[in-house]
Amino acid sequence: MADRRALAAALLALLTVAACGISPTDVEVRATPPVIEVPPPSKTIYLLKNGKLTLEPADVDSDTVSSLLTALFDASGLPLGDRDTALRGFTFERIEDSLNPIQRDEVQLPRTSTLTVFVRGEGTLSRLAKAQIVCTAQQDAAFEQVKIIHVYPENRPSKTEGRFICGELK
């Protein structure tokens, strides 16, 4: 008798699941699926026009920050017409990308990093020169801030110019 009750309960459960009252239908395509479009990589650098930053196309093979910064510093040796640069006398040395360490109680958000740019040259980097470097580098959204290290010739100690965000320098 217990076996019949168990069998009946199992059959009832099976019928309940199988006959939920909704009949299956064919798939209907109503619209195209949502797609996120990533903008093409930037191949532009910040130069100066009338003493203000202006975004200008750069002749580079790739959209890497290193090639954009190389083009930015190379522009100081080119005829720029009505544009100018505050980076004359300075050369681009290299970059280092360092992830900010995760803090113990930090909420896990998308990671961003600090880009360190090494610049060689005599003299002082003006605010506009720093803005050109930082704003060109921060076209890559992964870099939350840019740290500039001024490397002096003739074994003088390097100087940290600071950590910057493009919006602070504009």
C-alpha beads as a LAMMPS data file, in Angstrom:
LAMMPS data file: protein, C-alpha beads

170 atoms
169 bonds

1 atom types
1 bond types

-500.0 500.0 xlo xhi
-500.0 500.0 ylo yhi
-500.0 500.0 zlo zhi

Masses

1 110.0

Atoms # bond

1 1 1 0.000 0.000 0.000
2 1 1 2.839 2.413 0.854
3 1 1 4.491 1.565 -2.459
4 1 1 1.296 2.482 -4.344
5 1 1 1.018 5.781 -2.501
6 1 1 4.659 6.626 -3.249
7 1 1 4.184 5.705 -6.910
8 1 1 0.984 7.780 -7.106
9 1 1 2.709 10.769 -5.480
10 1 1 5.604 10.492 -7.926
11 1 1 3.225 10.310 -10.912
12 1 1 1.228 13.261 -9.615
13 1 1 4.406 15.325 -9.197
14 1 1 5.551 14.377 -12.699
15 1 1 2.203 15.332 -14.238
16 1 1 2.139 18.618 -12.319
17 1 1 5.550 19.635 -13.658
18 1 1 4.861 18.426 -17.190
19 1 1 1.444 20.035 -17.478
20 1 1 1.992 23.521 -16.120
21 1 1 -0.704 24.947 -18.367
22 1 1 1.564 26.927 -20.704
23 1 1 2.081 25.566 -24.143
24 1 1 5.468 26.163 -25.764
25 1 1 5.706 28.570 -28.714
26 1 1 8.277 29.323 -31.373
27 1 1 10.911 31.979 -30.745
28 1 1 9.923 35.380 -32.071
29 1 1 12.658 37.833 -33.110
30 1 1 11.384 41.297 -32.275
31 1 1 14.563 43.373 -32.642
32 1 1 18.314 43.052 -32.857
33 1 1 20.077 42.285 -29.581
34 1 1 21.573 45.238 -27.697
35 1 1 25.198 45.803 -28.605
36 1 1 27.758 48.003 -26.917
37 1 1 29.865 49.903 -29.404
38 1 1 33.378 50.714 -28.256
39 1 1 34.680 53.922 -29.804
40 1 1 37.706 53.516 -32.041
41 1 1 41.032 54.082 -30.343
42 1 1 42.206 57.660 -30.253
43 1 1 45.065 58.732 -32.462
44 1 1 45.116 62.315 -31.258
45 1 1 47.411 64.422 -29.097
46 1 1 46.978 67.687 -27.231
47 1 1 48.784 70.688 -28.679
48 1 1 48.325 74.395 -27.971
49 1 1 46.368 76.870 -30.049
50 1 1 46.158 80.468 -28.821
51 1 1 47.557 79.308 -25.475
52 1 1 44.838 76.693 -24.900
53 1 1 44.785 72.923 -25.248
54 1 1 43.440 71.628 -28.530
55 1 1 43.036 68.045 -29.698
56 1 1 44.947 67.410 -32.933
57 1 1 45.364 64.285 -35.085
58 1 1 48.657 62.449 -34.623
59 1 1 50.531 60.499 -37.270
60 1 1 51.051 57.254 -35.350
61 1 1 50.855 53.595 -36.283
62 1 1 49.129 52.461 -33.111
63 1 1 46.876 53.895 -30.448
64 1 1 49.166 52.969 -27.544
65 1 1 49.878 55.659 -24.994
66 1 1 53.588 55.269 -25.617
67 1 1 53.270 56.031 -29.341
68 1 1 50.924 58.962 -28.656
69 1 1 53.367 60.457 -26.149
70 1 1 56.240 59.910 -28.591
71 1 1 54.268 61.816 -31.247
72 1 1 53.466 64.553 -28.727
73 1 1 57.126 65.152 -27.896
74 1 1 58.217 64.759 -31.539
75 1 1 55.821 67.578 -32.468
76 1 1 58.132 70.076 -30.763
77 1 1 60.615 69.577 -33.614
78 1 1 58.024 70.015 -36.377
79 1 1 56.538 73.116 -37.967
80 1 1 53.131 73.392 -36.318
81 1 1 51.655 76.399 -38.129
82 1 1 49.138 78.092 -35.831
83 1 1 49.616 75.428 -33.147
84 1 1 52.390 75.237 -30.574
85 1 1 53.716 73.051 -27.769
86 1 1 55.033 73.763 -24.291
87 1 1 57.320 70.728 -24.503
88 1 1 60.180 72.262 -26.476
89 1 1 63.513 71.197 -24.982
90 1 1 62.040 68.090 -23.371
91 1 1 62.164 64.480 -24.554
92 1 1 59.962 61.528 -23.742
93 1 1 61.939 58.799 -21.977
94 1 1 59.496 55.998 -21.130
95 1 1 56.318 55.073 -19.278
96 1 1 55.538 52.666 -16.446
97 1 1 52.061 51.387 -15.712
98 1 1 51.450 50.416 -12.091
99 1 1 48.184 49.097 -10.739
100 1 1 47.062 50.731 -7.558
101 1 1 47.182 48.085 -4.831
102 1 1 43.834 46.814 -3.593
103 1 1 43.012 48.120 -0.140
104 1 1 41.835 45.602 2.443
105 1 1 38.209 46.734 2.655
106 1 1 37.952 48.035 -0.905
107 1 1 34.855 47.198 -2.899
108 1 1 35.969 45.312 -5.996
109 1 1 35.475 47.805 -8.823
110 1 1 37.080 47.799 -12.248
111 1 1 40.786 48.357 -11.699
112 1 1 42.453 51.496 -12.940
113 1 1 46.088 52.335 -12.874
114 1 1 48.510 55.170 -12.530
115 1 1 50.676 55.872 -15.529
116 1 1 54.155 57.188 -14.747
117 1 1 55.701 59.283 -17.527
118 1 1 59.438 59.979 -17.492
119 1 1 60.442 63.241 -19.188
120 1 1 64.043 64.380 -19.743
121 1 1 65.169 67.974 -20.114
122 1 1 66.478 71.140 -18.522
123 1 1 64.200 73.858 -17.255
124 1 1 60.782 73.710 -15.692
125 1 1 57.734 71.864 -16.969
126 1 1 54.975 74.458 -17.183
127 1 1 51.366 73.776 -16.288
128 1 1 50.511 73.658 -20.004
129 1 1 53.314 71.152 -20.660
130 1 1 51.987 68.919 -17.887
131 1 1 48.449 69.305 -19.277
132 1 1 49.607 68.227 -22.730
133 1 1 51.201 65.074 -21.293
134 1 1 48.392 64.178 -18.900
135 1 1 45.471 64.864 -21.248
136 1 1 47.114 62.953 -24.104
137 1 1 47.760 59.960 -21.835
138 1 1 44.314 59.998 -20.234
139 1 1 42.578 59.481 -23.546
140 1 1 43.056 55.865 -22.477
141 1 1 40.342 55.592 -19.824
142 1 1 42.258 52.925 -17.889
143 1 1 44.560 55.582 -16.458
144 1 1 42.975 57.319 -13.509
145 1 1 45.942 59.590 -12.959
146 1 1 49.298 60.378 -14.515
147 1 1 52.473 60.814 -12.501
148 1 1 55.254 62.835 -14.135
149 1 1 58.912 62.258 -13.268
150 1 1 61.313 64.935 -14.526
151 1 1 64.695 63.359 -15.299
152 1 1 67.563 65.857 -15.469
153 1 1 70.694 65.392 -17.556
154 1 1 74.156 65.017 -16.010
155 1 1 73.231 62.746 -13.092
156 1 1 71.149 65.293 -11.213
157 1 1 68.452 63.615 -9.115
158 1 1 65.058 63.188 -10.713
159 1 1 62.103 65.228 -9.513
160 1 1 58.536 64.033 -9.113
161 1 1 56.351 66.755 -10.603
162 1 1 53.207 65.232 -9.080
163 1 1 50.145 63.134 -9.895
164 1 1 47.609 64.751 -12.166
165 1 1 44.192 64.379 -13.739
166 1 1 43.480 66.106 -17.050
167 1 1 40.458 67.989 -15.726
168 1 1 42.576 69.602 -12.992
169 1 1 45.063 71.010 -15.500
170 1 1 42.709 72.301 -18.214

Bonds

1 1 1 2
2 1 2 3
3 1 3 4
4 1 4 5
5 1 5 6
6 1 6 7
7 1 7 8
8 1 8 9
9 1 9 10
10 1 10 11
11 1 11 12
12 1 12 13
13 1 13 14
14 1 14 15
15 1 15 16
16 1 16 17
17 1 17 18
18 1 18 19
19 1 19 20
20 1 20 21
21 1 21 22
22 1 22 23
23 1 23 24
24 1 24 25
25 1 25 26
26 1 26 27
27 1 27 28
28 1 28 29
29 1 29 30
30 1 30 31
31 1 31 32
32 1 32 33
33 1 33 34
34 1 34 35
35 1 35 36
36 1 36 37
37 1 37 38
38 1 38 39
39 1 39 40
40 1 40 41
41 1 41 42
42 1 42 43
43 1 43 44
44 1 44 45
45 1 45 46
46 1 46 47
47 1 47 48
48 1 48 49
49 1 49 50
50 1 50 51
51 1 51 52
52 1 52 53
53 1 53 54
54 1 54 55
55 1 55 56
56 1 56 57
57 1 57 58
58 1 58 59
59 1 59 60
60 1 60 61
61 1 61 62
62 1 62 63
63 1 63 64
64 1 64 65
65 1 65 66
66 1 66 67
67 1 67 68
68 1 68 69
69 1 69 70
70 1 70 71
71 1 71 72
72 1 72 73
73 1 73 74
74 1 74 75
75 1 75 76
76 1 76 77
77 1 77 78
78 1 78 79
79 1 79 80
80 1 80 81
81 1 81 82
82 1 82 83
83 1 83 84
84 1 84 85
85 1 85 86
86 1 86 87
87 1 87 88
88 1 88 89
89 1 89 90
90 1 90 91
91 1 91 92
92 1 92 93
93 1 93 94
94 1 94 95
95 1 95 96
96 1 96 97
97 1 97 98
98 1 98 99
99 1 99 100
100 1 100 101
101 1 101 102
102 1 102 103
103 1 103 104
104 1 104 105
105 1 105 106
106 1 106 107
107 1 107 108
108 1 108 109
109 1 109 110
110 1 110 111
111 1 111 112
112 1 112 113
113 1 113 114
114 1 114 115
115 1 115 116
116 1 116 117
117 1 117 118
118 1 118 119
119 1 119 120
120 1 120 121
121 1 121 122
122 1 122 123
123 1 123 124
124 1 124 125
125 1 125 126
126 1 126 127
127 1 127 128
128 1 128 129
129 1 129 130
130 1 130 131
131 1 131 132
132 1 132 133
133 1 133 134
134 1 134 135
135 1 135 136
136 1 136 137
137 1 137 138
138 1 138 139
139 1 139 140
140 1 140 141
141 1 141 142
142 1 142 143
143 1 143 144
144 1 144 145
145 1 145 146
146 1 146 147
147 1 147 148
148 1 148 149
149 1 149 150
150 1 150 151
151 1 151 152
152 1 152 153
153 1 153 154
154 1 154 155
155 1 155 156
156 1 156 157
157 1 157 158
158 1 158 159
159 1 159 160
160 1 160 161
161 1 161 162
162 1 162 163
163 1 163 164
164 1 164 165
165 1 165 166
166 1 166 167
167 1 167 168
168 1 168 169
169 1 169 170
